[in-house]
Amino acid sequence: MKGISLFIVPKILANEERNDIALVGLNHKMGYRGTVNTLLNFGEGKWTPGGEPGAVGYLVGEEHRGLAYMFHMMNEARVGVGAGAVALGYAGYLHALDYARSRPQGRPVAAKDPAAPQVPIVAHPDVRRMLLAAKCYAEGGLALVLYCARLLDEELTAGTDEEKARANLLLEVLTPIAKSWPSQWCLAANDLAIQVHGGYGYTREYDVEQLYRDNRLNAIHEGTHGIHGLDLLGRKVVMAGGAGLRLLSATIGATVEKARAAGGEAGEHAERLDAVVRRVGEVTAALWAGGDPEVALANASVYLEAVGHVVVAWLWLEQLLAAGRSPGSSTTASAPPPASSSATSCRGRVRSWTCSRHSTARPWTCRTSGSDPGLGGPAL
C-alpha cells in the first residue's frame, strides 16, 4: 500500500541543536484526561537548526511506505488499545451489575400485591438482557485480546520457525479486529451500563459515564475504526493470495470439529459457526470479484465488524469447550466439575447463556436457561 512517508522528527538533533518544533497547546478531551494530548507545530522559525528555520526530519525506510511501517510498529500497541477498551467495557459491566443487584425498584409483572416488597432491578428481564449483552461483549473482547497477546508471544518464542510464521500470519489478520471490535462493542457495553443505571447513569455521581467517555476514544486513536477496516479487507485477508484468511478459517474449523465431537449445544453452535465462516469466505470473494477497490473497500468497516462477530463467536465456543462439558451432551456428562472458584466461572459459561448472531445492529442475543441469569463477575 503506497501513500504517506514516515519520518522521525526529534526534538533535539544529533548535534544537540534544538529542532524547530513548538508545543502550542493542549487538547481538552471528553475522556482519557489522564493522558495528555498536545498540539505541535513544525517549522515556525522559533529555532533555526543549521542556521535556517524549519524542522529537520529523517526518512524511515522507503518513500510512500509509511503506512505499512506504521502498522508494523503498531501491532502490539493496537492489541493494547483493544485491551484498554475491554477493561473499560468490563468495568462498566461490573458497575452496572453491582448497581442492578443493589437497587430495588418495581415488582415482577405477575405480582399483584402492591404491598409486596420491591425487587432488585436485576430481576427484571430487560435489565438482565442488557447485562448479559454487556457481559457477552466484554468477555468476548477479553478472550480476543488475550488470544492475540498469546500470538504476540508465540511469534517470538514458538519452538519452530513454522510455528512462529503461523502465529505471525494469524496475528496479522486478527490485529485490526483486536483493536477495533472491542473499541466498538465494549463501548456498547459502557452504553448499556449507563442505561442500567437509569437517570443516575449520566450523572457524575456514578463512574459509568466517565468509563463511557474514556472508551469513546479507542475507536479513534492508533488508527480509526475505518482505517482498520481498510487494513483488514484491503490488505490482511488478500495478502499472499488469501493465506491469512485461509489460516483463520482453518483454525476456527479445528474448533468446529471439536465442538461437533462434543455434541449437544456445542455441536449446534459448531454448525452455525461453520456456516458463517463459509459465508465470510464467500463475501470476501464477492467483494473483490469486480476488481474495483473503491467498491470493495466501501464495505470495509461493516466487513470488519462482521468478521469480528464471527471471531468472537469462535472464541466463545472455545470457552464453552474449555469449561469441560457441553449442555445436553451425553458424551461429556461424566466429566468432573471444575474445582473451587473456577466452578462458578464455568457454570456461567455453560449453563447460563447462549449467544446467536441475529442482526448487524445488535449481533448477539443472550438468553438465560432456567432461573440462573449467569451474571457473574470476572470469569477468567
Secondary structure, 3 states (H helix, E strand, C coil): CCCCCEEECCCECCCCCECCEEEEEECCCCCCCCCCCEEEEECCCCCCHHHCCCCCCEEECCCCCHHHHHHHHHHHHHHHHHHHHHHHHHHHHHHHHHHHHHCECCCCCCCCCCCCCCCEHHHCHHHHHHHHHHHHHHHHHHHHHHHHHHHHHHHHHCCCHHHHHHHHHHHHHHHHHHHHHHHHHHHHHHHHHHHHCHHHCCCCCCCHHHHHHHHHHHHCCCCCHHHHHHHHHHHHCCHHHCHHHHHHHHHHHHHHHHHHHHCHHHHHHHHHHHHHHHHHHHHHHHHHHCCCHHHHHCCHHHHHHHHHHHHHHHHHHHHHHHCCCCCCCCCCCCCCCCCCCHHHHHHHHHCCCEEEECCCCCCEEEECECCECCCCCCCC
